[in-house]
């Protein structure tokens, strides 16, 4: 995959997750992504989790394969350096707000066909982050144990992840148009809109508009049959999305006849996912004993060769990183030798690469634009 | 944004969430995305949630702006129709497995510069879905109430969403290279790898490799200060990512002096996010009374003009869809008049459009390739 986006250059002024992920995704596909930070780094420089050295594992995770330039954002001369970098690259990705000199108007005055993507919190430009957007979009009140009263916030910052990937899509789409028709683009991407659009795309908003209130159903699958089951040495998630999956599940667990009898008693048609969902608790009760008296290894052996979808619940420390073709050993400055992911888009050539050290490429990038980093450093404009 | 991807055509053979979202994202940017389904529809045709008519709100949500063609996948003649559509479009997006005639090898024999993106469950090609991948990637065991023993699965299929957006990125990147260098691409995108890469990008896997076990901390923000608080008429999520956020929060709630005193007693430096995180329970206890004796309106008024990040927890039915520039009223066949989202990438021109009816464009699409749908229909090849 290396080199697929060869020749594409992006200047990124970013922090935290969404914008850095957007840029990193393009870097992992071969684009030259220059993350420009203020002297000393942006607000995410020491974001947890941290390595023993204090290096942020979030920062190194989110900036793999980029070049790093640091400039004094407070000095007019430093801003001029960023403006020149942006004008040269022609594409700017940022989640910085309140900095007019980084906005579309200021930068497109220097580069008329600029592509500028601004990630913001809300459509009115006000601030919001993944964890606040998540609260107000609806999911925390339908997630978690049935008997739990309060909201369950997510730990995975799913909106930031989706937002970063939307940003990558938006930049590639705009660049395609510019390559054909010459025009630049001003794109705004509110994190709140990413969440609202996703809730709409998945049917949650249409359902609510039709007057249905989504219930909190714990680890059951909505609208089909799926649930977690305890096994002798752990816990597994089991999903039957289709009738074939469900039939296989009933047969391998030996409850096919009992389930058929239950269907007759309840006048339910278990070949339809709606009935499998409505009677999920009865069905789960029939299945649970089979899982309870088996180990993970027993379950794996029994379900192999069937269509049943299942997986054990695991801790992060239990994942098989050595066995994954996605994960490569890298030497990450500030962290050491660790396995890190490449991009999941696999063309047979993907390789994980480390994140840079902060400011590692300041001299080289400035030199490529004919600027003298040493001279700027003497005046405190770069570090 | 309409028309940004004008001239791009994609044939999508898909089901459920990831692949349909990938295609829809490109359709929402102006690509001509032709979703080809078997006669009667794919496995997601009646996926919940459902409208009273039985129309799937997931299906209509995931296929907005596409054209729909239905063909008999079991007949050689039907497969030939799909092959011709794929060869004409030059780009295929699919999550169908076990269908060799839809694979890269078969289709690139007809269209050598084909771009083919195959979404699969695991890197070895075996099946997996969002809910099973989620179980085995680590998040459910660190999500949810601190005193809850079991896993908490997510309700938002975040891996499917990320996977669909990665697919859109991959197709645009490959098409950019083809436009410049002429070569096609075979891309595989395992859902499991999407989840593993994301866990890695966010630092969870590096943290685990360094021997740290991520704790379950309920609705607290990891590595900073953030938590949910009860207010008189609801519940809010409050986040202080930076020292400025935290200082504002302490000042507006009148606990600045008490917090300073607490810092002295604990020898903690609350200008550092690590110490705000370590002492989160003590800090939250100081803040909780301020929230408890206020209404949502009080909180909104008090926090306006500060940098504090916050939002009320809401149900899907409580979202302000009328006030959102993202949501447009559409007439959705099978559903009626509802508000649906446009794409969150905003260039000032975004508009939501409905999903097609199943097979709505069979005749028009076949005619554009010089095929006679009536004649094929008479033989049962199309419906």
Interface residues (C-beta under 8 A of the other chain):
Chain A: X4 X5 X6 X7 X8 X16 X17 X21 X24 X25 X26 X29 X43 X46 X47 X48 X49 X50 X51 X52 X56 X57 X58 X60 X61 X62 X64 X123 X127 X128 X129 X131 X132 X133 X134 X135 X136 X137 X138 X139 X140 X141 X142 X143 X144 X145 X148 X150 X151 X152 X153 X154 X155 X156 X157 X158 X161 X162 X163 X165 X166 X168 X169 X170 X172 X173 X174 X175 X176 X177 X179 X180 X185 X186 X187 X188 X189 X190 X193 X194 X196 X197 X198 X199 X200 X201 X202 X203 X204 X205 X206 X207 X208 X209 X210 X212 X213 X214 X219 X221 X222 X223 X224 X226 X228 X235 X236 X237 X239 X241 X242 X273 X274 X277 X307 X309 X310 X311 X312 X313 X314 X315 X316 X317 X318 X319 X321 X324 X325 X326 X327 X332 X335 X338 X339 X340 X341 X342 X343 X344 X345 X346 X347 X348
Chain B: X4 X5 X6 X7 X8 X16 X17 X21 X24 X25 X29 X43 X46 X47 X48 X49 X50 X51 X52 X56 X57 X58 X60 X61 X62 X64 X123 X127 X128 X129 X131 X132 X133 X134 X135 X136 X137 X138 X139 X140 X141 X142 X143 X144 X145 X148 X150 X151 X152 X153 X154 X155 X156 X157 X158 X161 X162 X163 X165 X166 X168 X169 X170 X172 X173 X174 X175 X176 X177 X179 X180 X185 X186 X187 X188 X189 X190 X193 X194 X196 X197 X198 X199 X200 X201 X202 X203 X204 X205 X206 X207 X208 X209 X210 X212 X213 X214 X219 X221 X222 X223 X224 X226 X228 X235 X236 X237 X238 X239 X241 X242 X273 X274 X277 X307 X309 X310 X311 X312 X313 X314 X315 X316 X317 X318 X319 X321 X324 X325 X326 X327 X332 X335 X338 X339 X340 X341 X342 X343 X344 X345 X346 X347 X348
